[in-house]
């Protein structure tokens, strides 16, 4: 599955979840999946918690997040940067 195919699994609709990016056909936020992955949850754990998801949906979430970081970023506070460097 290509990156473009993965991105087609994401939906942004102002009428659904106030326009937050969701997995198409669900109200599961992309950020929820990314947060779970960042916390160390496995694909299997996420699939178990959200049975309406497919494995490709989980892979689409970080792809979407990566696309956002190509041109946009959130500056980190100096405290966070110090923790990262430590």
PyMOL commands that set and color helices and strands:
alter all, ss='L'
color gray80, all
select helices_A, chain A and resi 3-7+17-19+30-38+43-49+55-71+78-85
alter helices_A, ss='H'
color red, helices_A
select strands_A, chain A and resi 10-11+22-23
alter strands_A, ss='S'
color yellow, strands_A
deselect
rebuild
show_as cartoon
